[in-house]
């Protein structure tokens, strides 16, 4: 956890898979509510932007609760900063990741590696970024990721062909988060 003048940034993992729905998620983004229930995947409507996404074991999630104004970042600036975190992390593992205009998130060869969805109120950002590391990608068949029917997803494990050391990756992620949000990592608490 990083605490400082602009706010708090938490990095974490989910113990079980959940589906979250952004506040304007249209119906139909959960492709199989019955299968989700049978798989014990809970569904939570939340107040972030974006559509349906999955959080689960093997995925790293960054939850910034920061005053974007104090960081001199607009909504577009926050989105770009979070995208750059994933781009740099993918590059550290030998992959070329990019954004796709008009579609939030970061992609490797058209497959979604990182999902971005946040809420901004009075300049304060909440929610954030999820990056697929060693997670089970089959669970994504329950949804239309961020509203794109048939959107394929990938993970760093799928890209590299081997499990990724999550503790090492967490330290890399912190460095990129701090770099792109323009905050010092001197107050990092592990």
C-alpha positions as CSV (number, residue, x, y, z in Angstrom):
1,X,0.0,0.0,0.0
2,X,1.2,3.5,-0.8
3,X,0.0,6.4,1.3
4,X,0.8,10.0,0.8
5,X,-0.5,13.4,0.1
6,X,-2.5,12.6,-3.1
7,X,-4.1,9.5,-1.5
8,X,-3.8,5.8,-1.1
9,X,-2.9,3.2,-3.7
10,X,-3.6,-0.4,-2.9
11,X,-2.4,-3.4,-4.8
12,X,-4.1,-6.7,-4.2
13,X,-5.4,-10.1,-5.3
14,X,-8.8,-11.7,-5.1
15,X,-9.2,-15.1,-3.4
16,X,-12.2,-16.1,-5.5
17,X,-13.6,-15.1,-8.8
18,X,-16.1,-12.3,-9.0
19,X,-17.8,-10.4,-11.8
20,X,-18.1,-6.6,-11.4
21,X,-20.4,-4.5,-13.4
22,X,-19.7,-0.8,-14.0
23,X,-22.6,1.6,-13.2
24,X,-23.7,1.9,-16.8
25,X,-23.2,-1.8,-17.8
26,X,-26.0,-2.8,-20.2
27,X,-27.8,-6.0,-19.8
28,X,-26.4,-8.9,-21.6
29,X,-22.7,-8.5,-20.7
30,X,-23.0,-11.5,-18.3
31,X,-23.4,-14.2,-20.9
32,X,-24.4,-17.0,-18.5
33,X,-25.7,-15.9,-15.2
34,X,-26.7,-19.5,-14.4
35,X,-23.2,-20.8,-15.1
36,X,-21.7,-18.0,-13.0
37,X,-24.0,-18.9,-10.1
38,X,-23.3,-22.7,-10.5
39,X,-19.5,-21.8,-10.5
40,X,-20.0,-19.7,-7.3
41,X,-18.8,-16.6,-9.1
42,X,-20.6,-13.7,-7.4
43,X,-21.8,-10.7,-9.3
44,X,-21.4,-7.1,-7.9
45,X,-22.7,-3.9,-9.4
46,X,-20.2,-1.1,-8.5
47,X,-19.8,2.6,-9.1
48,X,-16.9,2.6,-11.5
49,X,-17.1,3.2,-15.3
50,X,-16.7,0.4,-17.8
51,X,-18.6,-2.8,-18.4
52,X,-18.5,-6.3,-17.0
53,X,-15.1,-7.7,-15.9
54,X,-13.8,-10.6,-13.8
55,X,-11.5,-10.4,-10.8
56,X,-10.0,-13.5,-9.5
57,X,-6.9,-15.5,-8.2
58,X,-3.8,-14.9,-10.3
59,X,-4.8,-11.4,-11.3
60,X,-3.2,-8.3,-9.8
61,X,-5.6,-5.4,-9.0
62,X,-4.5,-1.8,-8.4
63,X,-7.0,0.3,-6.5
64,X,-5.9,3.9,-6.4
65,X,-7.9,6.2,-4.2
66,X,-6.1,9.4,-5.2
67,X,-6.8,13.1,-5.8
68,X,-6.2,13.2,-9.6
69,X,-6.3,17.0,-9.5
70,X,-3.3,17.1,-7.1
71,X,-1.5,14.8,-9.5
72,X,-2.5,17.2,-12.3
73,X,-4.3,14.4,-14.2
74,X,-7.5,14.5,-16.1
75,X,-9.8,11.5,-16.7
76,X,-7.9,11.0,-20.0
77,X,-4.6,11.4,-18.2
78,X,-5.5,8.8,-15.5
79,X,-6.6,6.4,-18.2
80,X,-3.4,6.8,-20.1
81,X,-1.3,6.5,-17.0
82,X,-3.0,3.2,-16.1
83,X,-2.6,2.0,-19.7
84,X,1.2,2.7,-19.5
85,X,1.5,0.6,-16.4
86,X,0.3,-2.4,-18.3
87,X,2.3,-1.5,-21.4
88,X,5.5,-1.3,-19.4
89,X,4.8,-4.4,-17.4
90,X,4.1,-6.4,-20.6
91,X,7.4,-5.1,-22.1
92,X,9.2,-6.3,-19.0
93,X,8.0,-9.8,-20.0
94,X,8.9,-9.4,-23.7
95,X,5.4,-8.5,-25.0
96,X,4.2,-5.6,-27.0
97,X,1.0,-4.2,-25.5
98,X,-1.1,-1.3,-26.8
99,X,-4.4,0.4,-26.3
100,X,-7.1,0.1,-28.9
101,X,-8.8,3.5,-29.7
102,X,-12.3,3.6,-28.3
103,X,-11.9,0.5,-26.1
104,X,-10.6,0.8,-22.6
105,X,-7.9,-1.6,-21.5
106,X,-4.6,-2.8,-22.9
107,X,-4.2,-5.6,-25.4
108,X,-1.5,-8.0,-26.7
109,X,-2.1,-9.1,-30.3
110,X,-5.8,-8.1,-29.9
111,X,-6.3,-10.1,-26.6
112,X,-7.1,-8.1,-23.5
113,X,-4.3,-8.2,-20.8
114,X,-5.5,-5.4,-18.6
115,X,-8.9,-3.9,-17.8
116,X,-9.3,-0.3,-16.7
117,X,-12.4,1.1,-14.9
118,X,-12.6,3.8,-12.4
119,X,-14.9,6.4,-10.8
120,X,-14.0,10.1,-10.5
121,X,-15.9,12.4,-8.2
122,X,-14.7,15.8,-7.3
123,X,-11.3,14.9,-8.6
124,X,-10.9,11.8,-6.5
125,X,-10.4,8.6,-8.4
126,X,-11.4,5.2,-7.0
127,X,-11.3,1.6,-8.5
128,X,-8.6,1.3,-11.2
129,X,-6.8,-1.5,-13.0
130,X,-6.8,-5.3,-13.2
131,X,-3.9,-7.2,-14.9
132,X,-4.1,-10.9,-15.9
133,X,-1.0,-12.6,-14.6
134,X,-1.5,-16.3,-13.8
135,X,-5.3,-16.5,-13.7
136,X,-7.7,-19.0,-15.2
137,X,-8.8,-17.4,-18.4
138,X,-11.8,-19.7,-18.9
139,X,-13.8,-17.8,-16.4
140,X,-13.9,-14.9,-18.8
141,X,-16.3,-17.0,-21.0
142,X,-19.0,-16.0,-18.5
143,X,-18.9,-12.4,-19.7
144,X,-18.5,-10.1,-22.6
145,X,-15.4,-8.3,-21.4
146,X,-16.1,-4.6,-21.1
147,X,-19.0,-5.1,-23.5
148,X,-17.1,-6.5,-26.4
149,X,-18.7,-9.7,-27.5
150,X,-16.1,-12.3,-28.3
151,X,-13.3,-10.3,-26.8
152,X,-10.4,-12.7,-26.1
153,X,-8.3,-12.2,-23.1
154,X,-4.7,-13.2,-22.3
155,X,-2.4,-13.3,-19.3
156,X,1.3,-12.9,-18.8
157,X,1.5,-16.6,-18.1
158,X,-0.2,-17.4,-21.5
159,X,2.2,-14.9,-23.2
160,X,5.4,-16.2,-21.7
161,X,4.4,-19.9,-21.5
162,X,5.3,-20.2,-17.9
163,X,4.0,-19.1,-14.4
164,X,5.0,-15.6,-13.4
165,X,6.5,-14.8,-10.0
166,X,3.7,-12.7,-8.5
167,X,5.8,-11.2,-5.7
168,X,8.4,-10.0,-8.1
169,X,5.7,-8.8,-10.5
170,X,4.1,-6.8,-7.6
171,X,7.3,-4.9,-7.1
172,X,7.6,-4.1,-10.8
173,X,3.9,-3.0,-10.9
174,X,4.5,-0.6,-7.9
175,X,7.4,1.0,-9.7
176,X,5.3,1.5,-12.9
177,X,2.2,2.7,-11.0
178,X,4.3,5.3,-9.1
179,X,6.2,6.4,-12.3
180,X,3.0,6.9,-14.4
181,X,0.9,8.5,-11.7
182,X,3.8,10.7,-10.8
183,X,4.1,9.7,-7.1
184,X,7.1,8.8,-5.0
185,X,7.3,5.1,-4.0
186,X,9.3,6.1,-0.8
187,X,6.2,5.5,1.3
188,X,5.6,2.0,-0.1
189,X,4.3,-0.4,2.6
190,X,4.6,-4.1,1.9
